[in-house]
Amino acid sequence: MPHVLIIDDSQTNLRLTATILSRAGHTAFQAGKAIDGIEIAREKQPDLILMDLGLPDIDGITATHILKADPESAAPIIALTGFGSEKDKEHVLAGGCDGFLAKTSR
């Protein structure tokens, strides 16, 4: 069963995403801050990380850089963000994320 770490400061988004993943047969770990997510990623070694960009402690791109620099953290990181323009997507991918999912359609 794949393990997915969701890092998002919105409790509503955390619960919704975790519920969707759980119903699809995945194990979902949750973190409301980047620092907590980095710790969980190192401890649990998830198969995938869904990373919000607008986090209260460290932004998602910086957290991505921290995780990508850790040789024990090999999980792909998908930006799950409310910023949905093509320019935002380019910025996220250039920042080290492996993929991009907009929370809203524009």
All heavy atoms as an XYZ file, in Angstrom:
785
protein
N       0.851     -1.178      0.000
C       0.000      0.000      0.000
C       0.902      1.249      0.000
O       1.727      1.406      0.892
C      -0.894     -0.025      1.240
C      -1.841      1.123      1.302
S      -2.972      1.136      2.727
C      -3.394     -0.546      2.985
N       0.779      2.135     -0.989
C       1.614      3.342     -1.045
C       1.354      4.290      0.131
O       0.228      4.434      0.599
C       1.201      4.002     -2.358
C       0.574      2.918     -3.165
C      -0.053      1.990     -2.169
N       2.428      4.907      0.589
C       2.368      5.878      1.678
C       2.578      7.274      1.104
O       3.550      7.499      0.380
C       3.455      5.584      2.711
C       3.274      4.283      3.404
N       3.619      3.075      2.838
C       2.768      3.994      4.619
C       3.337      2.103      3.681
N       2.813      2.628      4.771
N       1.662      8.177      1.435
C       1.714      9.543      0.919
C       1.751     10.509      2.097
O       0.954     10.395      3.023
C       0.489      9.857      0.025
C       0.561     11.280     -0.514
C       0.388      8.853     -1.124
N       2.677     11.454      2.041
C       2.766     12.512      3.041
C       2.150     13.775      2.454
O       2.539     14.199      1.367
C       4.220     12.763      3.431
C       4.507     13.991      4.287
C       3.755     13.956      5.612
C       6.011     14.131      4.502
N       1.202     14.347      3.170
C       0.558     15.602      2.764
C       1.059     16.689      3.700
O       0.920     16.568      4.916
C      -0.976     15.510      2.883
C      -1.509     14.261      2.196
C      -1.634     16.783      2.327
C      -2.821     13.774      2.769
N       1.647     17.742      3.130
C       2.110     18.870      3.927
C       1.300     20.084      3.484
O       1.471     20.584      2.372
C       3.617     19.123      3.744
C       4.425     17.853      4.041
C       4.080     20.283      4.638
C       5.906     17.961      3.720
N       0.405     20.536      4.348
C      -0.498     21.647      4.023
C      -0.930     22.302      5.324
O      -1.229     21.611      6.294
C      -1.715     21.113      3.265
C      -2.491     22.192      2.539
O      -2.758     23.251      3.149
O      -2.839     21.968      1.374
N      -0.963     23.634      5.351
C      -1.347     24.328      6.583
C      -2.855     24.431      6.759
O      -3.321     24.840      7.817
C      -0.693     25.707      6.671
C      -1.105     26.637      5.550
O      -1.414     26.151      4.441
O      -1.097     27.857      5.763
N      -3.628     24.041      5.779
C      -5.086     24.050      5.890
C      -5.572     22.703      6.413
O      -5.404     21.670      5.741
C      -5.727     24.332      4.528
O      -7.101     24.018      4.549
N      -6.182     22.704      7.597
C      -6.703     21.466      8.164
C      -7.772     20.854      7.264
O      -7.861     19.629      7.133
C      -7.255     21.718      9.572
C      -6.180     22.010     10.595
C      -5.194     20.857     10.736
O      -5.572     19.708     10.901
N      -3.910     21.168     10.650
N      -8.569     21.691      6.621
C      -9.600     21.204      5.698
C      -8.957     20.470      4.530
O      -9.385     19.368      4.174
C     -10.470     22.370      5.185
O     -11.075     23.008      6.304
C     -11.539     21.884      4.219
N      -7.931     21.067      3.931
C      -7.246     20.422      2.808
C      -6.557     19.135      3.243
O      -6.571     18.148      2.507
C      -6.234     21.372      2.175
C      -6.887     22.499      1.424
O      -8.060     22.449      1.080
N      -6.126     23.557      1.185
N      -5.960     19.142      4.437
C      -5.323     17.928      4.950
C      -6.332     16.798      5.079
O      -6.094     15.682      4.603
C      -4.682     18.187      6.317
C      -3.312     18.839      6.345
C      -2.906     19.144      7.785
C      -2.274     17.960      5.674
N      -7.462     17.090      5.731
C      -8.479     16.056      5.946
C      -9.060     15.555      4.622
O      -9.229     14.353      4.434
C      -9.594     16.575      6.845
C      -9.219     16.614      8.318
C     -10.435     16.853      9.201
N     -11.163     18.070      8.849
C     -10.946     19.261      9.390
N     -10.049     19.408     10.335
N     -11.636     20.311      9.009
N      -9.374     16.475      3.723
C      -9.962     16.091      2.444
C      -9.002     15.228      1.629
O      -9.374     14.158      1.136
C     -10.361     17.335      1.642
C     -10.910     17.084      0.240
C     -12.199     16.281      0.306
C     -11.137     18.406     -0.476
N      -7.775     15.671      1.501
C      -6.789     14.924      0.717
C      -6.504     13.567      1.348
O      -6.437     12.550      0.647
C      -5.489     15.739      0.567
O      -5.804     17.034      0.040
C      -4.508     15.055     -0.367
N      -6.370     13.532      2.680
C      -6.126     12.261      3.369
C      -7.299     11.306      3.177
O      -7.096     10.098      2.967
C      -5.865     12.511      4.852
N      -8.513     11.819      3.225
C      -9.695     10.980      3.027
C      -9.723     10.400      1.617
O      -9.966      9.194      1.437
C     -10.984     11.783      3.299
O     -10.975     12.214      4.665
C     -12.231     10.952      3.043
N      -9.470     11.236      0.632
C      -9.450     10.762     -0.764
C      -8.391      9.677     -0.949
O      -8.650      8.627     -1.545
C      -9.205     11.940     -1.733
C     -10.425     12.871     -1.740
C      -8.879     11.436     -3.140
C     -10.181     14.208     -2.421
N      -7.199      9.928     -0.410
C      -6.119      8.945     -0.550
C      -6.435      7.648      0.193
O      -6.187      6.556     -0.327
C      -4.804      9.544     -0.043
C      -4.209     10.638     -0.922
C      -3.075     11.357     -0.192
C      -3.718     10.059     -2.239
N      -6.975      7.758      1.390
C      -7.321      6.572      2.180
C      -8.369      5.720      1.475
O      -8.266      4.489      1.441
C      -7.824      6.970      3.566
O      -6.794      7.567      4.300
N      -9.357      6.375      0.904
C     -10.408      5.638      0.179
C      -9.872      4.959     -1.073
O     -10.445      3.982     -1.554
C     -11.562      6.564     -0.168
C     -12.364      6.925      1.064
C     -13.553      7.762      0.745
N     -14.292      8.068      1.974
C     -15.302      8.887      2.041
N     -15.739      9.503      0.949
N     -15.894      9.116      3.187
N      -8.752      5.481     -1.593
C      -8.123      4.880     -2.768
C      -7.114      3.794     -2.363
O      -6.437      3.227     -3.213
C      -7.429      5.958     -3.602
N      -7.003      3.539     -1.046
C      -6.134      2.465     -0.585
C      -4.744      2.885     -0.167
O      -3.883      2.040      0.051
N      -4.498      4.171     -0.057
C      -3.183      4.666      0.346
C      -3.160      4.970      1.841
O      -4.188      5.268      2.439
C      -2.831      5.950     -0.411
C      -2.883      5.802     -1.895
N      -1.950      5.087     -2.604
C      -3.776      6.261     -2.798
C      -2.256      5.125     -3.893
N      -3.372      5.820     -4.041
N      -1.981      4.927      2.422
C      -1.789      5.390      3.786
C      -1.359      6.844      3.704
O      -0.409      7.168      2.981
C      -0.697      4.566      4.500
O      -1.107      3.213      4.534
C      -0.467      5.072      5.910
N      -2.047      7.722      4.407
C      -1.752      9.156      4.342
C      -1.219      9.647      5.679
O      -1.837      9.434      6.721
C      -3.007      9.938      3.960
N      -0.057     10.286      5.631
C       0.505     10.985      6.784
C       0.247     12.461      6.569
O       0.228     12.930      5.429
C       2.011     10.730      6.899
C       2.384      9.278      6.968
C       3.056      8.675      5.926
C       2.059      8.511      8.075
C       3.407      7.336      5.974
C       2.399      7.160      8.139
C       3.076      6.579      7.086
N       0.074     13.211      7.659
C      -0.273     14.626      7.542
C       0.657     15.502      8.371
O       1.027     15.126      9.481
C      -1.702     14.856      8.021
C      -2.743     14.054      7.280
C      -4.116     14.230      7.880
O      -4.508     15.337      8.244
N      -4.880     13.150      7.990
N       0.963     16.678      7.817
C       1.738     17.683      8.542
C       1.198     19.057      8.177
O       0.953     19.340      7.006
C       3.218     17.589      8.195
N       1.033     19.917      9.175
C       0.533     21.270      8.950
C       1.628     22.309      8.799
O       1.358     23.455      8.465
N       2.884     21.904      9.033
C       4.031     22.798      8.882
C       5.129     22.054      8.135
O       5.244     20.822      8.228
C       4.565     23.236     10.245
C       3.617     24.114     11.018
C       4.258     24.533     12.327
C       3.306     25.422     13.109
N       3.882     25.786     14.412
N       5.965     22.815      7.436
C       7.050     22.210      6.664
C       8.024     21.453      7.560
O       8.431     20.336      7.231
C       7.783     23.285      5.861
N       8.395     22.042      8.675
C       9.358     21.388      9.582
C       8.826     20.034     10.041
O       9.564     19.045     10.064
C       9.672     22.315     10.786
C      10.642     23.404     10.368
C      10.220     21.549     11.969
C      12.030     22.926      9.976
N       7.546     19.981     10.399
C       6.942     18.710     10.802
C       6.937     17.721      9.637
O       7.196     16.531      9.816
C       5.520     18.922     11.321
C       5.472     19.774     12.581
O       6.486     19.836     13.316
O       4.415     20.397     12.821
N       6.636     18.215      8.440
C       6.623     17.358      7.257
C       7.993     16.793      6.934
O       8.114     15.614      6.572
N       9.012     17.605      7.068
C      10.387     17.137      6.823
C      10.735     16.023      7.808
O      11.290     14.987      7.428
C      11.376     18.319      6.916
C      11.156     19.273      5.733
C      12.819     17.825      6.971
C      11.828     20.617      5.879
N      10.372     16.213      9.062
C      10.631     15.194     10.089
C       9.881     13.902      9.783
O      10.445     12.803      9.867
C      10.218     15.739     11.459
C      10.557     14.825     12.603
C      10.200     15.448     13.948
O      10.524     16.619     14.183
O       9.577     14.717     14.753
N       8.607     14.022      9.412
C       7.810     12.836      9.080
C       8.377     12.138      7.849
O       8.460     10.905      7.803
C       6.326     13.206      8.877
C       5.708     13.645     10.214
C       5.536     12.036      8.277
C       4.338     14.290     10.082
N       8.797     12.918      6.855
C       9.371     12.325      5.639
C      10.618     11.514      5.963
O      10.807     10.411      5.435
C       9.697     13.417      4.628
N      11.451     12.042      6.833
C      12.672     11.319      7.215
C      12.355     10.062      8.018
O      13.015      9.042      7.867
C      13.586     12.250      8.002
C      14.199     13.325      7.122
C      15.024     14.306      7.908
N      15.700     15.247      6.995
C      16.123     16.432      7.345
N      15.972     16.855      8.594
N      16.725     17.212      6.467
N      11.337     10.140      8.854
C      10.977      9.016      9.718
C      10.200      7.930      8.968
O      10.481      6.741      9.091
C      10.132      9.523     10.890
C       9.672      8.443     11.836
C       8.758      8.987     12.921
O       8.977     10.121     13.391
O       7.813      8.271     13.288
N       9.206      8.345      8.173
C       8.279      7.391      7.554
C       8.678      6.960      6.141
O       8.149      5.976      5.640
C       6.865      7.979      7.513
C       6.293      8.343      8.873
C       5.994      7.124      9.695
C       5.275      7.522     10.978
N       4.983      6.372     11.816
N       9.568      7.726      5.482
C       9.998      7.398      4.119
C       8.808      7.161      3.179
O       8.636      6.066      2.634
C      10.900      6.162      4.142
C      12.125      6.297      5.031
C      13.286      6.938      4.333
O      13.604      6.570      3.218
N      13.916      7.910      4.962
N       7.947      8.183      2.976
C       6.767      7.989      2.121
C       7.154      7.745      0.662
O       8.277      8.052      0.239
C       6.018      9.316      2.275
C       7.097     10.313      2.557
C       8.090      9.566      3.418
N       6.205      7.215     -0.081
C       6.407      6.969     -1.512
C       6.187      8.228     -2.344
O       6.644      8.314     -3.482
C       5.452      5.871     -1.982
C       5.690      4.569     -1.245
O       6.822      4.045     -1.318
O       4.759      4.096     -0.567
N       5.445      9.180     -1.783
C       5.107     10.424     -2.475
C       4.848     11.510     -1.431
O       4.313     11.221     -0.364
C       3.846     10.227     -3.332
C       3.290     11.452     -4.056
C       4.237     11.900     -5.168
C       1.909     11.153     -4.619
N       5.216     12.747     -1.777
C       4.930     13.885     -0.906
C       4.116     14.897     -1.700
O       4.498     15.270     -2.813
C       6.224     14.546     -0.394
C       7.034     13.543      0.436
C       5.897     15.810      0.425
C       8.419     14.024      0.810
N       2.978     15.315     -1.141
C       2.173     16.400     -1.701
C       2.477     17.640     -0.865
O       2.203     17.666      0.334
C       0.688     16.058     -1.644
C       0.263     14.822     -2.445
C      -1.220     14.529     -2.226
C       0.562     15.005     -3.920
N       3.064     18.658     -1.487
C       3.598     19.810     -0.773
C       2.850     21.086     -1.136
O       2.856     21.526     -2.287
C       5.078     19.987     -1.148
C       5.774     21.185     -0.558
S       6.274     20.948      1.142
C       7.623     19.773      0.935
N       2.223     21.699     -0.124
C       1.666     23.042     -0.296
C       2.839     24.014     -0.382
O       3.905     23.756      0.184
C       0.767     23.368      0.904
C       0.039     24.688      0.773
O      -0.115     25.190     -0.359
O      -0.383     25.222      1.812
N       2.670     25.116     -1.071
C       3.760     26.090     -1.182
C       3.692     27.162     -0.114
O       4.715     27.625      0.368
C       3.754     26.750     -2.565
C       3.986     25.820     -3.743
C       4.021     26.614     -5.039
C       5.254     25.009     -3.572
N       2.488     27.568      0.268
C       2.321     28.654      1.228
C       2.198     28.149      2.642
O       1.119     28.153      3.216
N       3.292     27.705      3.207
C       3.295     27.166      4.566
C       3.746     28.243      5.550
O       4.494     29.144      5.181
C       4.206     25.938      4.633
C       3.752     24.777      3.746
C       4.859     23.766      3.560
C       2.518     24.119      4.350
N       3.313     28.147      6.806
C       3.584     29.227      7.760
C       5.025     29.331      8.250
O       5.466     30.404      8.640
C       2.651     28.906      8.931
C       2.400     27.446      8.843
C       2.449     27.113      7.377
N       5.787     28.240      8.221
C       7.136     28.293      8.775
C       8.213     28.377      7.697
O       9.054     29.256      7.718
C       7.385     27.113      9.717
C       7.104     25.751      9.086
O       6.501     25.696      7.998
O       7.484     24.737      9.690
N       8.184     27.467      6.754
C       9.130     27.443      5.632
C       8.293     27.254      4.374
O       7.407     26.406      4.352
C      10.126     26.269      5.760
C      10.927     26.355      7.053
C      11.050     26.202      4.566
C      11.794     25.138      7.319
N       8.559     28.010      3.328
C       7.760     27.837      2.113
C       8.045     26.463      1.494
O       9.063     25.835      1.764
C       8.030     28.971      1.114
C       9.421     28.916      0.529
O       9.610     28.166     -0.454
O      10.316     29.607      1.049
N       7.112     26.011      0.677
C       7.193     24.673      0.101
C       8.392     24.436     -0.789
O       8.923     23.328     -0.830
N       8.857     25.462     -1.497
C      10.042     25.306     -2.353
C      11.277     25.081     -1.494
O      12.100     24.207     -1.785
C      10.219     26.517     -3.290
C       9.029     26.632     -4.258
C      11.537     26.432     -4.056
C       8.876     25.495     -5.236
N      11.418     25.856     -0.424
C      12.559     25.672      0.479
C      12.510     24.295      1.127
O      13.536     23.608      1.222
C      12.585     26.778      1.552
O      12.665     28.048      0.897
C      13.765     26.616      2.495
N      11.324     23.874      1.558
C      11.179     22.539      2.144
C      11.538     21.458      1.121
O      12.180     20.452      1.468
C       9.755     22.342      2.657
N      11.160     21.677     -0.128
C      11.518     20.742     -1.194
C      13.030     20.651     -1.329
O      13.591     19.552     -1.432
C      10.872     21.162     -2.529
O       9.445     21.083     -2.385
C      11.323     20.277     -3.680
N      13.714     21.787     -1.308
C      15.182     21.794     -1.411
C      15.809     21.008     -0.259
O      16.762     20.249     -0.478
C      15.715     23.216     -1.403
C      15.452     23.958     -2.669
N      16.057     25.150     -2.971
C      14.633     23.697     -3.721
C      15.632     25.582     -4.141
N      14.765     24.707     -4.612
N      15.282     21.204      0.950
C      15.799     20.482      2.116
C      15.636     18.978      1.932
O      16.569     18.198      2.157
C      15.107     20.968      3.409
C      15.522     22.405      3.719
C      15.427     20.040      4.585
C      14.683     23.087      4.792
N      14.457     18.561      1.505
C      14.202     17.132      1.315
C      15.030     16.550      0.169
O      15.548     15.435      0.279
C      12.714     16.888      1.079
C      11.842     17.041      2.319
C      10.364     17.107      1.941
C      12.095     15.900      3.304
N      15.161     17.287     -0.918
C      15.922     16.790     -2.066
C      17.416     16.683     -1.743
O      18.119     15.869     -2.328
C      15.717     17.692     -3.286
C      14.311     17.662     -3.848
C      14.042     16.359     -4.548
C      12.694     16.397     -5.238
N      12.470     15.224     -6.073
N      17.909     17.501     -0.807
C      19.318     17.459     -0.413
C      19.616     16.292      0.523
O      20.774     15.945      0.736
C      19.717     18.769      0.262
N      18.590     15.667      1.069
C      18.753     14.554      2.002
C      18.802     13.252      1.208
O      17.811     12.868      0.582
C      17.575     14.537      2.981
C      17.711     13.491      4.061
O      18.552     12.563      3.919
O      16.970     13.586      5.052
N      19.931     12.549      1.228
C      20.048     11.321      0.427
C      19.069     10.217      0.844
O      18.781      9.323      0.065
C      21.500     10.872      0.647
C      22.007     11.638      1.804
C      21.142     12.850      1.966
N      18.529     10.292      2.053
C      17.578      9.282      2.508
C      16.146      9.613      2.116
O      15.244      8.812      2.312
C      17.690      9.112      4.017
C      18.999      8.501      4.431
C      19.045      8.151      5.893
O      17.984      7.932      6.496
O      20.164      8.094      6.423
N      15.907     10.795      1.567
C      14.567     11.214      1.162
C      14.472     11.159     -0.355
O      14.853     12.097     -1.038
C      14.286     12.634      1.673
O      13.029     13.062      1.227
N      13.992     10.048     -0.860
C      13.955      9.840     -2.308
C      12.561      9.993     -2.908
O      12.376      9.790     -4.096
C      14.508      8.458     -2.633
N      11.578     10.367     -2.096
C      10.203     10.440     -2.587
C      10.027     11.589     -3.571
O      10.549     12.677     -3.359
C       9.244     10.621     -1.416
N       9.270     11.357     -4.640
C       8.918     12.469     -5.521
C       8.052     13.468     -4.752
O       7.275     13.078     -3.870
C       8.124     11.826     -6.659
C       8.076     10.374     -6.390
C       8.714     10.093     -5.075
N       8.205     14.738     -5.094
C       7.445     15.799     -4.436
C       6.579     16.495     -5.473
O       7.085     17.023     -6.464
C       8.378     16.806     -3.747
C       9.218     16.084     -2.684
C       7.566     17.949     -3.128
C      10.282     16.957     -2.039
N       5.275     16.479     -5.233
C       4.308     17.144     -6.102
C       3.808     18.385     -5.378
O       3.319     18.286     -4.246
C       3.110     16.223     -6.432
C       3.567     14.868     -6.983
C       2.114     16.925     -7.355
C       4.250     14.929     -8.322
N       3.937     19.536     -6.013
C       3.389     20.766     -5.437
C       1.876     20.714     -5.570
O       1.347     20.523     -6.662
C       3.948     21.992     -6.157
N       1.193     20.852     -4.452
C      -0.268     20.894     -4.416
C      -0.607     22.287     -3.916
O      -0.509     22.567     -2.727
C      -0.803     19.810     -3.481
C      -2.304     19.650     -3.372
C      -2.899     19.287     -4.729
C      -2.645     18.581     -2.358
N      -0.962     23.175     -4.839
C      -1.000     24.585     -4.496
C      -2.186     25.323     -5.094
O      -2.753     24.886     -6.096
C       0.321     25.260     -4.937
O       0.283     26.638     -4.625
C       0.570     25.080     -6.421
N      -2.524     26.428     -4.484
C      -3.578     27.297     -4.983
C      -3.099     28.219     -6.092
O      -3.891     28.903     -6.723
N      -1.794     28.248     -6.312
C      -1.224     29.055     -7.391
C      -1.239     28.213     -8.658
O      -0.528     27.223     -8.741
C       0.211     29.475     -7.051
C       0.322     30.219     -5.755
C       0.831     29.589     -4.623
C      -0.095     31.530     -5.655
C       0.933     30.259     -3.423
C       0.003     32.214     -4.455
C       0.512     31.576     -3.332
N      -2.070     28.595     -9.639
C      -2.292     27.697    -10.759
C      -1.908     28.184    -12.138
O      -2.236     27.532    -13.116
N      -1.176     29.283    -12.231
C      -0.824     29.777    -13.561
C       0.330     28.966    -14.159
O       1.030     28.233    -13.457
C      -0.423     31.252    -13.494
O       0.866     31.400    -12.920
N       0.522     29.121    -15.448
C       1.624     28.442    -16.132
C       2.974     28.929    -15.588
O       3.904     28.147    -15.419
C       1.537     28.673    -17.644
C       2.468     27.811    -18.451
C       2.205     26.303    -18.304
O       1.052     25.885    -18.139
O       3.186     25.541    -18.354
N       3.056     30.212    -15.255
C       4.282     30.763    -14.679
C       4.552     30.139    -13.307
O       5.702     29.822    -12.966
C       4.187     32.277    -14.560
C       5.457     32.929    -14.114
C       5.363     34.445    -14.168
C       6.698     35.041    -13.759
N       6.775     36.468    -14.014
N       3.488     29.954    -12.498
C       3.634     29.302    -11.198
C       4.147     27.876    -11.382
O       5.035     27.423    -10.652
C       2.304     29.270    -10.448
C       1.816     30.642    -10.031
O       2.656     31.492     -9.672
O       0.590     30.864    -10.069
N       3.599     27.173    -12.360
C       4.022     25.797    -12.631
C       5.503     25.753    -12.994
O       6.252     24.922    -12.475
C       3.188     25.198    -13.766
C       3.550     23.785    -14.113
C       2.662     23.247    -15.217
C       3.041     21.835    -15.581
N       2.172     21.278    -16.636
N       5.939     26.661    -13.856
C       7.355     26.717    -14.246
C       8.242     26.981    -13.031
O       9.299     26.358    -12.878
C       7.571     27.793    -15.306
C       6.955     27.465    -16.645
C       6.991     28.631    -17.627
O       7.675     29.643    -17.350
O       6.321     28.520    -18.669
N       7.805     27.906    -12.165
C       8.567     28.241    -10.953
C       8.698     27.015    -10.038
O       9.776     26.734     -9.509
C       7.873     29.395    -10.215
C       8.448     29.684     -8.863
N       9.672     30.279     -8.687
C       7.951     29.442     -7.627
C       9.913     30.388     -7.383
N       8.886     29.893     -6.732
N       7.605     26.298     -9.854
C       7.583     25.125     -8.973
C       8.505     24.034     -9.518
O       9.296     23.448     -8.779
C       6.135     24.609     -8.820
C       6.097     23.221     -8.240
C       5.322     25.573     -7.975
N       8.416     23.766    -10.802
C       9.246     22.721    -11.392
C      10.721     23.122    -11.382
O      11.589     22.291    -11.103
C       8.765     22.394    -12.807
C       7.348     21.801    -12.880
C       6.934     21.596    -14.334
C       7.232     20.508    -12.094
N      11.006     24.385    -11.642
C      12.384     24.875    -11.570
C      12.904     24.836    -10.133
O      14.109     24.703     -9.904
C      12.479     26.291    -12.126
N      11.992     24.934     -9.162
C      12.359     24.910     -7.753
C      12.628     23.522     -7.206
O      12.954     23.374     -6.032
N      12.461     22.493     -8.023
C      12.814     21.143     -7.595
C      11.664     20.175     -7.430
O      11.886     18.987     -7.200
N      10.442     20.647     -7.518
C       9.308     19.726     -7.408
C       9.244     18.847     -8.649
O       9.625     19.259     -9.739
C       7.999     20.492     -7.234
S       7.857     21.323     -5.646
N       8.740     17.636     -8.467
C       8.650     16.684     -9.568
C       7.358     16.799    -10.356
O       7.235     16.231    -11.432
C       8.782     15.257     -9.017
C      10.120     15.054     -8.328
O      11.143     15.067     -9.022
O      10.126     14.914     -7.086
N       6.393     17.525     -9.804
C       5.112     17.698    -10.472
C       4.346     18.843     -9.855
O       4.784     19.445     -8.862
N       3.195     19.125    -10.435
C       2.417     20.310    -10.055
C       0.934     20.001    -10.186
O       0.494     19.541    -11.233
C       2.805     21.447    -11.020
C       2.028     22.708    -10.850
C       2.449     23.675     -9.954
C       0.889     22.950    -11.604
C       1.752     24.858     -9.813
C       0.178     24.128    -11.465
C       0.620     25.091    -10.562
N       0.193     20.212     -9.115
C      -1.258     20.088     -9.136
C      -1.855     21.354     -8.533
O      -1.548     21.701     -7.389
C      -1.742     18.897     -8.324
C      -1.439     17.503     -8.865
C      -1.798     16.439     -7.843
C      -2.199     17.270    -10.152
N      -2.706     22.040     -9.294
C      -3.376     23.236     -8.774
C      -4.612     22.815     -7.996
O      -5.349     21.931     -8.413
C      -3.750     24.167     -9.916
N      -4.826     23.452     -6.834
C      -6.011     23.162     -6.013
C      -7.262     23.721     -6.658
O      -8.360     23.249     -6.389
C      -5.855     23.757     -4.620
C      -4.779     23.112     -3.799
C      -4.669     23.793     -2.444
C      -3.505     23.292     -1.650
N      -3.361     24.005     -0.383
N      -7.096     24.740     -7.470
C      -8.237     25.365     -8.154
C      -7.931     25.418     -9.641
O      -6.779     25.416    -10.051
C      -8.476     26.802     -7.659
O      -7.311     27.582     -7.926
C      -8.780     26.825     -6.184
N      -8.960     25.495    -10.434
C      -8.770     25.678    -11.869
C      -9.003     27.137    -12.202
O      -9.903     27.769    -11.668
C      -9.701     24.776    -12.664
O     -11.042     25.084    -12.365
N      -8.181     27.670    -13.070
C      -8.296     29.084    -13.451
C      -8.362     29.217    -14.940
O      -7.843     28.527    -15.674
C      -7.108     29.886    -12.926
C      -7.108     29.909    -11.432
C      -5.965     30.710    -10.931
N      -5.894     30.477     -9.491
C      -5.334     31.286     -8.644
N      -4.788     32.385     -9.067
N      -5.287     31.031     -7.384
